[in-house]
Amino acid sequence: MNKDIFQGNWKQLKGKVKQQWGKLTDDDLDVIDGKRTELAGKLQERYGYGKDEAEKHLDSWERQNH
């Protein structure tokens, strides 16, 4: 999923993101605002993932939700 599609569909994806990663708060989702890099950063912060691990989880999630 490219950056524009991710950002353009953020309102629809937001619920799926929260369902997948329940440790993310509504405030986190507001800050992320459809920015994939911000989401990766929040996953690192909330789940203790390394950068590569966060990207791997996001890639897998995107394949499932595209």
PDB file of N, CA, C and O in Angstrom:
ATOM      1  N   MET A   1       0.870  -1.167   0.000  1.00  0.00           N
ATOM      2  CA  MET A   1       0.000   0.000   0.000  1.00  0.00           C
ATOM      3  C   MET A   1       0.909   1.220   0.000  1.00  0.00           C
ATOM      4  O   MET A   1       1.760   1.372   0.876  1.00  0.00           O
ATOM      5  N   ASN A   2       0.723   2.088  -0.991  1.00  0.00           N
ATOM      6  CA  ASN A   2       1.613   3.240  -1.013  1.00  0.00           C
ATOM      7  C   ASN A   2       1.153   4.315  -0.026  1.00  0.00           C
ATOM      8  O   ASN A   2       0.045   4.260   0.508  1.00  0.00           O
ATOM      9  N   LYS A   3       2.021   5.276   0.198  1.00  0.00           N
ATOM     10  CA  LYS A   3       1.803   6.324   1.200  1.00  0.00           C
ATOM     11  C   LYS A   3       0.496   7.075   0.992  1.00  0.00           C
ATOM     12  O   LYS A   3      -0.236   7.324   1.950  1.00  0.00           O
ATOM     13  N   ASP A   4       0.196   7.439  -0.256  1.00  0.00           N
ATOM     14  CA  ASP A   4      -1.026   8.207  -0.537  1.00  0.00           C
ATOM     15  C   ASP A   4      -2.283   7.400  -0.244  1.00  0.00           C
ATOM     16  O   ASP A   4      -3.252   7.929   0.301  1.00  0.00           O
ATOM     17  N   ILE A   5      -2.268   6.117  -0.604  1.00  0.00           N
ATOM     18  CA  ILE A   5      -3.427   5.265  -0.336  1.00  0.00           C
ATOM     19  C   ILE A   5      -3.599   5.083   1.164  1.00  0.00           C
ATOM     20  O   ILE A   5      -4.718   5.140   1.673  1.00  0.00           O
ATOM     21  N   PHE A   6      -2.495   4.865   1.876  1.00  0.00           N
ATOM     22  CA  PHE A   6      -2.546   4.695   3.323  1.00  0.00           C
ATOM     23  C   PHE A   6      -3.154   5.932   3.973  1.00  0.00           C
ATOM     24  O   PHE A   6      -4.049   5.824   4.811  1.00  0.00           O
ATOM     25  N   GLN A   7      -2.668   7.098   3.588  1.00  0.00           N
ATOM     26  CA  GLN A   7      -3.149   8.341   4.171  1.00  0.00           C
ATOM     27  C   GLN A   7      -4.578   8.634   3.737  1.00  0.00           C
ATOM     28  O   GLN A   7      -5.382   9.096   4.548  1.00  0.00           O
ATOM     29  N   GLY A   8      -4.913   8.375   2.472  1.00  0.00           N
ATOM     30  CA  GLY A   8      -6.247   8.650   1.967  1.00  0.00           C
ATOM     31  C   GLY A   8      -7.319   7.782   2.588  1.00  0.00           C
ATOM     32  O   GLY A   8      -8.474   8.195   2.690  1.00  0.00           O
ATOM     33  N   ASN A   9      -6.949   6.582   3.005  1.00  0.00           N
ATOM     34  CA  ASN A   9      -7.903   5.651   3.602  1.00  0.00           C
ATOM     35  C   ASN A   9      -7.797   5.604   5.125  1.00  0.00           C
ATOM     36  O   ASN A   9      -8.313   4.680   5.753  1.00  0.00           O
ATOM     37  N   TRP A  10      -7.148   6.569   5.708  1.00  0.00           N
ATOM     38  CA  TRP A  10      -6.862   6.524   7.132  1.00  0.00           C
ATOM     39  C   TRP A  10      -8.111   6.369   7.980  1.00  0.00           C
ATOM     40  O   TRP A  10      -8.098   5.610   8.949  1.00  0.00           O
ATOM     41  N   LYS A  11      -9.184   7.060   7.648  1.00  0.00           N
ATOM     42  CA  LYS A  11     -10.394   6.964   8.473  1.00  0.00           C
ATOM     43  C   LYS A  11     -10.923   5.534   8.507  1.00  0.00           C
ATOM     44  O   LYS A  11     -11.383   5.067   9.549  1.00  0.00           O
ATOM     45  N   GLN A  12     -10.859   4.838   7.373  1.00  0.00           N
ATOM     46  CA  GLN A  12     -11.312   3.457   7.336  1.00  0.00           C
ATOM     47  C   GLN A  12     -10.298   2.525   8.017  1.00  0.00           C
ATOM     48  O   GLN A  12     -10.683   1.561   8.679  1.00  0.00           O
ATOM     49  N   LEU A  13      -9.019   2.816   7.852  1.00  0.00           N
ATOM     50  CA  LEU A  13      -7.977   1.955   8.396  1.00  0.00           C
ATOM     51  C   LEU A  13      -7.798   2.117   9.903  1.00  0.00           C
ATOM     52  O   LEU A  13      -7.327   1.206  10.584  1.00  0.00           O
ATOM     53  N   LYS A  14      -8.175   3.267  10.405  1.00  0.00           N
ATOM     54  CA  LYS A  14      -7.969   3.592  11.811  1.00  0.00           C
ATOM     55  C   LYS A  14      -8.556   2.523  12.741  1.00  0.00           C
ATOM     56  O   LYS A  14      -7.901   2.102  13.694  1.00  0.00           O
ATOM     57  N   GLY A  15      -9.768   2.094  12.467  1.00  0.00           N
ATOM     58  CA  GLY A  15     -10.404   1.068  13.290  1.00  0.00           C
ATOM     59  C   GLY A  15      -9.670  -0.254  13.213  1.00  0.00           C
ATOM     60  O   GLY A  15      -9.533  -0.952  14.217  1.00  0.00           O
ATOM     61  N   LYS A  16      -9.197  -0.602  12.023  1.00  0.00           N
ATOM     62  CA  LYS A  16      -8.452  -1.850  11.853  1.00  0.00           C
ATOM     63  C   LYS A  16      -7.112  -1.786  12.571  1.00  0.00           C
ATOM     64  O   LYS A  16      -6.653  -2.781  13.130  1.00  0.00           O
ATOM     65  N   VAL A  17      -6.486  -0.615  12.553  1.00  0.00           N
ATOM     66  CA  VAL A  17      -5.211  -0.428  13.254  1.00  0.00           C
ATOM     67  C   VAL A  17      -5.440  -0.613  14.751  1.00  0.00           C
ATOM     68  O   VAL A  17      -4.671  -1.305  15.419  1.00  0.00           O
ATOM     69  N   LYS A  18      -6.487  -0.001  15.271  1.00  0.00           N
ATOM     70  CA  LYS A  18      -6.780  -0.099  16.704  1.00  0.00           C
ATOM     71  C   LYS A  18      -7.114  -1.541  17.088  1.00  0.00           C
ATOM     72  O   LYS A  18      -6.745  -2.007  18.166  1.00  0.00           O
ATOM     73  N   GLN A  19      -7.810  -2.233  16.202  1.00  0.00           N
ATOM     74  CA  GLN A  19      -8.154  -3.633  16.453  1.00  0.00           C
ATOM     75  C   GLN A  19      -6.888  -4.499  16.491  1.00  0.00           C
ATOM     76  O   GLN A  19      -6.761  -5.378  17.342  1.00  0.00           O
ATOM     77  N   GLN A  20      -5.972  -4.251  15.584  1.00  0.00           N
ATOM     78  CA  GLN A  20      -4.731  -5.029  15.505  1.00  0.00           C
ATOM     79  C   GLN A  20      -3.782  -4.699  16.649  1.00  0.00           C
ATOM     80  O   GLN A  20      -3.181  -5.596  17.240  1.00  0.00           O
ATOM     81  N   TRP A  21      -3.648  -3.421  16.961  1.00  0.00           N
ATOM     82  CA  TRP A  21      -2.697  -2.969  17.962  1.00  0.00           C
ATOM     83  C   TRP A  21      -3.439  -2.167  19.036  1.00  0.00           C
ATOM     84  O   TRP A  21      -3.435  -0.936  19.026  1.00  0.00           O
ATOM     85  N   GLY A  22      -4.066  -2.886  19.949  1.00  0.00           N
ATOM     86  CA  GLY A  22      -4.913  -2.294  20.981  1.00  0.00           C
ATOM     87  C   GLY A  22      -4.209  -1.383  21.963  1.00  0.00           C
ATOM     88  O   GLY A  22      -4.861  -0.607  22.661  1.00  0.00           O
ATOM     89  N   LYS A  23      -2.889  -1.460  22.030  1.00  0.00           N
ATOM     90  CA  LYS A  23      -2.156  -0.573  22.946  1.00  0.00           C
ATOM     91  C   LYS A  23      -2.089   0.860  22.421  1.00  0.00           C
ATOM     92  O   LYS A  23      -1.729   1.775  23.162  1.00  0.00           O
ATOM     93  N   LEU A  24      -2.431   1.058  21.159  1.00  0.00           N
ATOM     94  CA  LEU A  24      -2.437   2.414  20.605  1.00  0.00           C
ATOM     95  C   LEU A  24      -3.699   3.130  21.071  1.00  0.00           C
ATOM     96  O   LEU A  24      -4.803   2.590  20.988  1.00  0.00           O
ATOM     97  N   THR A  25      -3.520   4.337  21.557  1.00  0.00           N
ATOM     98  CA  THR A  25      -4.651   5.122  22.054  1.00  0.00           C
ATOM     99  C   THR A  25      -5.269   5.949  20.927  1.00  0.00           C
ATOM    100  O   THR A  25      -4.702   6.073  19.842  1.00  0.00           O
ATOM    101  N   ASP A  26      -6.443   6.509  21.211  1.00  0.00           N
ATOM    102  CA  ASP A  26      -7.062   7.414  20.237  1.00  0.00           C
ATOM    103  C   ASP A  26      -6.163   8.613  19.974  1.00  0.00           C
ATOM    104  O   ASP A  26      -6.083   9.098  18.845  1.00  0.00           O
ATOM    105  N   ASP A  27      -5.490   9.091  21.010  1.00  0.00           N
ATOM    106  CA  ASP A  27      -4.554  10.200  20.831  1.00  0.00           C
ATOM    107  C   ASP A  27      -3.408   9.794  19.913  1.00  0.00           C
ATOM    108  O   ASP A  27      -2.980  10.578  19.066  1.00  0.00           O
ATOM    109  N   ASP A  28      -2.907   8.558  20.079  1.00  0.00           N
ATOM    110  CA  ASP A  28      -1.856   8.059  19.185  1.00  0.00           C
ATOM    111  C   ASP A  28      -2.349   8.083  17.745  1.00  0.00           C
ATOM    112  O   ASP A  28      -1.638   8.534  16.846  1.00  0.00           O
ATOM    113  N   LEU A  29      -3.558   7.601  17.530  1.00  0.00           N
ATOM    114  CA  LEU A  29      -4.106   7.532  16.174  1.00  0.00           C
ATOM    115  C   LEU A  29      -4.302   8.921  15.584  1.00  0.00           C
ATOM    116  O   LEU A  29      -4.127   9.118  14.382  1.00  0.00           O
ATOM    117  N   ASP A  30      -4.667   9.888  16.428  1.00  0.00           N
ATOM    118  CA  ASP A  30      -4.793  11.267  15.948  1.00  0.00           C
ATOM    119  C   ASP A  30      -3.436  11.832  15.534  1.00  0.00           C
ATOM    120  O   ASP A  30      -3.335  12.542  14.533  1.00  0.00           O
ATOM    121  N   VAL A  31      -2.396  11.519  16.301  1.00  0.00           N
ATOM    122  CA  VAL A  31      -1.047  11.994  15.980  1.00  0.00           C
ATOM    123  C   VAL A  31      -0.549  11.320  14.705  1.00  0.00           C
ATOM    124  O   VAL A  31       0.058  11.972  13.856  1.00  0.00           O
ATOM    125  N   ILE A  32      -0.801  10.029  14.568  1.00  0.00           N
ATOM    126  CA  ILE A  32      -0.373   9.277  13.392  1.00  0.00           C
ATOM    127  C   ILE A  32      -1.001   9.861  12.138  1.00  0.00           C
ATOM    128  O   ILE A  32      -0.319  10.058  11.133  1.00  0.00           O
ATOM    129  N   ASP A  33      -2.295  10.138  12.192  1.00  0.00           N
ATOM    130  CA  ASP A  33      -3.039  10.810  11.119  1.00  0.00           C
ATOM    131  C   ASP A  33      -2.711  10.278   9.714  1.00  0.00           C
ATOM    132  O   ASP A  33      -2.548  11.046   8.765  1.00  0.00           O
ATOM    133  N   GLY A  34      -2.621   8.950   9.609  1.00  0.00           N
ATOM    134  CA  GLY A  34      -2.419   8.355   8.293  1.00  0.00           C
ATOM    135  C   GLY A  34      -0.983   8.308   7.811  1.00  0.00           C
ATOM    136  O   GLY A  34      -0.729   7.928   6.668  1.00  0.00           O
ATOM    137  N   LYS A  35      -0.046   8.686   8.656  1.00  0.00           N
ATOM    138  CA  LYS A  35       1.366   8.675   8.259  1.00  0.00           C
ATOM    139  C   LYS A  35       1.986   7.350   8.687  1.00  0.00           C
ATOM    140  O   LYS A  35       2.091   7.053   9.877  1.00  0.00           O
ATOM    141  N   ARG A  36       2.390   6.571   7.711  1.00  0.00           N
ATOM    142  CA  ARG A  36       2.917   5.233   7.972  1.00  0.00           C
ATOM    143  C   ARG A  36       4.135   5.269   8.878  1.00  0.00           C
ATOM    144  O   ARG A  36       4.272   4.426   9.764  1.00  0.00           O
ATOM    145  N   THR A  37       5.017   6.229   8.669  1.00  0.00           N
ATOM    146  CA  THR A  37       6.224   6.310   9.500  1.00  0.00           C
ATOM    147  C   THR A  37       5.877   6.621  10.955  1.00  0.00           C
ATOM    148  O   THR A  37       6.530   6.132  11.877  1.00  0.00           O
ATOM    149  N   GLU A  38       4.845   7.437  11.147  1.00  0.00           N
ATOM    150  CA  GLU A  38       4.389   7.740  12.510  1.00  0.00           C
ATOM    151  C   GLU A  38       3.822   6.488  13.167  1.00  0.00           C
ATOM    152  O   GLU A  38       4.059   6.238  14.349  1.00  0.00           O
ATOM    153  N   LEU A  39       3.072   5.702  12.394  1.00  0.00           N
ATOM    154  CA  LEU A  39       2.519   4.451  12.920  1.00  0.00           C
ATOM    155  C   LEU A  39       3.645   3.503  13.312  1.00  0.00           C
ATOM    156  O   LEU A  39       3.596   2.892  14.380  1.00  0.00           O
ATOM    157  N   ALA A  40       4.647   3.375  12.470  1.00  0.00           N
ATOM    158  CA  ALA A  40       5.791   2.521  12.793  1.00  0.00           C
ATOM    159  C   ALA A  40       6.467   2.993  14.083  1.00  0.00           C
ATOM    160  O   ALA A  40       6.858   2.179  14.919  1.00  0.00           O
ATOM    161  N   GLY A  41       6.596   4.288  14.234  1.00  0.00           N
ATOM    162  CA  GLY A  41       7.205   4.844  15.443  1.00  0.00           C
ATOM    163  C   GLY A  41       6.396   4.548  16.690  1.00  0.00           C
ATOM    164  O   GLY A  41       6.954   4.221  17.738  1.00  0.00           O
ATOM    165  N   LYS A  42       5.085   4.661  16.580  1.00  0.00           N
ATOM    166  CA  LYS A  42       4.216   4.377  17.734  1.00  0.00           C
ATOM    167  C   LYS A  42       4.248   2.892  18.084  1.00  0.00           C
ATOM    168  O   LYS A  42       4.179   2.528  19.258  1.00  0.00           O
ATOM    169  N   LEU A  43       4.353   2.033  17.072  1.00  0.00           N
ATOM    170  CA  LEU A  43       4.464   0.596  17.340  1.00  0.00           C
ATOM    171  C   LEU A  43       5.764   0.307  18.087  1.00  0.00           C
ATOM    172  O   LEU A  43       5.795  -0.527  18.992  1.00  0.00           O
ATOM    173  N   GLN A  44       6.825   0.995  17.707  1.00  0.00           N
ATOM    174  CA  GLN A  44       8.095   0.828  18.409  1.00  0.00           C
ATOM    175  C   GLN A  44       7.957   1.269  19.858  1.00  0.00           C
ATOM    176  O   GLN A  44       8.430   0.599  20.776  1.00  0.00           O
ATOM    177  N   GLU A  45       7.305   2.398  20.043  1.00  0.00           N
ATOM    178  CA  GLU A  45       7.149   2.970  21.388  1.00  0.00           C
ATOM    179  C   GLU A  45       6.260   2.098  22.275  1.00  0.00           C
ATOM    180  O   GLU A  45       6.636   1.780  23.403  1.00  0.00           O
ATOM    181  N   ARG A  46       5.096   1.713  21.779  1.00  0.00           N
ATOM    182  CA  ARG A  46       4.119   0.990  22.594  1.00  0.00           C
ATOM    183  C   ARG A  46       4.421  -0.497  22.758  1.00  0.00           C
ATOM    184  O   ARG A  46       4.120  -1.084  23.797  1.00  0.00           O
ATOM    185  N   TYR A  47       5.013  -1.102  21.738  1.00  0.00           N
ATOM    186  CA  TYR A  47       5.244  -2.542  21.769  1.00  0.00           C
ATOM    187  C   TYR A  47       6.706  -2.930  21.927  1.00  0.00           C
ATOM    188  O   TYR A  47       7.020  -4.113  22.058  1.00  0.00           O
ATOM    189  N   GLY A  48       7.590  -1.965  21.916  1.00  0.00           N
ATOM    190  CA  GLY A  48       9.004  -2.247  22.088  1.00  0.00           C
ATOM    191  C   GLY A  48       9.650  -2.891  20.872  1.00  0.00           C
ATOM    192  O   GLY A  48      10.711  -3.505  20.981  1.00  0.00           O
ATOM    193  N   TYR A  49       9.012  -2.753  19.714  1.00  0.00           N
ATOM    194  CA  TYR A  49       9.580  -3.294  18.481  1.00  0.00           C
ATOM    195  C   TYR A  49      10.798  -2.460  18.074  1.00  0.00           C
ATOM    196  O   TYR A  49      10.869  -1.262  18.346  1.00  0.00           O
ATOM    197  N   GLY A  50      11.742  -3.118  17.423  1.00  0.00           N
ATOM    198  CA  GLY A  50      12.811  -2.400  16.743  1.00  0.00           C
ATOM    199  C   GLY A  50      12.244  -1.855  15.439  1.00  0.00           C
ATOM    200  O   GLY A  50      11.141  -2.223  15.034  1.00  0.00           O
ATOM    201  N   LYS A  51      12.993  -0.986  14.787  1.00  0.00           N
ATOM    202  CA  LYS A  51      12.515  -0.376  13.544  1.00  0.00           C
ATOM    203  C   LYS A  51      12.176  -1.422  12.486  1.00  0.00           C
ATOM    204  O   LYS A  51      11.109  -1.363  11.875  1.00  0.00           O
ATOM    205  N   ASP A  52      13.075  -2.374  12.270  1.00  0.00           N
ATOM    206  CA  ASP A  52      12.833  -3.408  11.263  1.00  0.00           C
ATOM    207  C   ASP A  52      11.633  -4.279  11.623  1.00  0.00           C
ATOM    208  O   ASP A  52      10.852  -4.659  10.751  1.00  0.00           O
ATOM    209  N   GLU A  53      11.490  -4.592  12.905  1.00  0.00           N
ATOM    210  CA  GLU A  53      10.366  -5.417  13.348  1.00  0.00           C
ATOM    211  C   GLU A  53       9.039  -4.682  13.152  1.00  0.00           C
ATOM    212  O   GLU A  53       8.054  -5.283  12.723  1.00  0.00           O
ATOM    213  N   ALA A  54       9.013  -3.393  13.462  1.00  0.00           N
ATOM    214  CA  ALA A  54       7.794  -2.600  13.264  1.00  0.00           C
ATOM    215  C   ALA A  54       7.415  -2.574  11.783  1.00  0.00           C
ATOM    216  O   ALA A  54       6.244  -2.725  11.434  1.00  0.00           O
ATOM    217  N   GLU A  55       8.401  -2.383  10.925  1.00  0.00           N
ATOM    218  CA  GLU A  55       8.148  -2.367   9.481  1.00  0.00           C
ATOM    219  C   GLU A  55       7.628  -3.722   9.004  1.00  0.00           C
ATOM    220  O   GLU A  55       6.727  -3.789   8.167  1.00  0.00           O
ATOM    221  N   LYS A  56       8.193  -4.789   9.535  1.00  0.00           N
ATOM    222  CA  LYS A  56       7.755  -6.136   9.167  1.00  0.00           C
ATOM    223  C   LYS A  56       6.293  -6.356   9.559  1.00  0.00           C
ATOM    224  O   LYS A  56       5.513  -6.895   8.773  1.00  0.00           O
ATOM    225  N   HIS A  57       5.925  -5.944  10.760  1.00  0.00           N
ATOM    226  CA  HIS A  57       4.543  -6.076  11.219  1.00  0.00           C
ATOM    227  C   HIS A  57       3.602  -5.235  10.351  1.00  0.00           C
ATOM    228  O   HIS A  57       2.514  -5.681   9.987  1.00  0.00           O
ATOM    229  N   LEU A  58       4.030  -4.029  10.029  1.00  0.00           N
ATOM    230  CA  LEU A  58       3.206  -3.162   9.175  1.00  0.00           C
ATOM    231  C   LEU A  58       3.044  -3.746   7.782  1.00  0.00           C
ATOM    232  O   LEU A  58       1.938  -3.742   7.242  1.00  0.00           O
ATOM    233  N   ASP A  59       4.112  -4.246   7.193  1.00  0.00           N
ATOM    234  CA  ASP A  59       4.037  -4.849   5.862  1.00  0.00           C
ATOM    235  C   ASP A  59       3.056  -6.015   5.855  1.00  0.00           C
ATOM    236  O   ASP A  59       2.230  -6.134   4.949  1.00  0.00           O
ATOM    237  N   SER A  60       3.148  -6.866   6.857  1.00  0.00           N
ATOM    238  CA  SER A  60       2.252  -8.018   6.965  1.00  0.00           C
ATOM    239  C   SER A  60       0.798  -7.554   7.126  1.00  0.00           C
ATOM    240  O   SER A  60      -0.103  -8.083   6.475  1.00  0.00           O
ATOM    241  N   TRP A  61       0.583  -6.578   7.982  1.00  0.00           N
ATOM    242  CA  TRP A  61      -0.762  -6.052   8.208  1.00  0.00           C
ATOM    243  C   TRP A  61      -1.332  -5.427   6.935  1.00  0.00           C
ATOM    244  O   TRP A  61      -2.508  -5.612   6.623  1.00  0.00           O
ATOM    245  N   GLU A  62      -0.505  -4.695   6.210  1.00  0.00           N
ATOM    246  CA  GLU A  62      -0.958  -4.070   4.971  1.00  0.00           C
ATOM    247  C   GLU A  62      -1.367  -5.109   3.931  1.00  0.00           C
ATOM    248  O   GLU A  62      -2.365  -4.932   3.232  1.00  0.00           O
ATOM    249  N   ARG A  63      -0.599  -6.193   3.828  1.00  0.00           N
ATOM    250  CA  ARG A  63      -0.964  -7.257   2.875  1.00  0.00           C
ATOM    251  C   ARG A  63      -2.323  -7.854   3.218  1.00  0.00           C
ATOM    252  O   ARG A  63      -3.103  -8.176   2.322  1.00  0.00           O
ATOM    253  N   GLN A  64      -2.608  -8.002   4.494  1.00  0.00           N
ATOM    254  CA  GLN A  64      -3.881  -8.561   4.932  1.00  0.00           C
ATOM    255  C   GLN A  64      -5.047  -7.606   4.740  1.00  0.00           C
ATOM    256  O   GLN A  64      -6.189  -8.042   4.593  1.00  0.00           O
ATOM    257  N   ASN A  65      -4.774  -6.324   4.739  1.00  0.00           N
ATOM    258  CA  ASN A  65      -5.843  -5.325   4.705  1.00  0.00           C
ATOM    259  C   ASN A  65      -5.890  -4.533   3.407  1.00  0.00           C
ATOM    260  O   ASN A  65      -6.531  -3.483   3.349  1.00  0.00           O
ATOM    261  N   HIS A  66      -5.235  -5.009   2.387  1.00  0.00           N
ATOM    262  CA  HIS A  66      -5.248  -4.281   1.108  1.00  0.00           C
ATOM    263  C   HIS A  66      -6.285  -4.828   0.174  1.00  0.00           C
ATOM    264  O   HIS A  66      -6.431  -4.333  -0.944  1.00  0.00           O
TER     265      HIS A  66
END
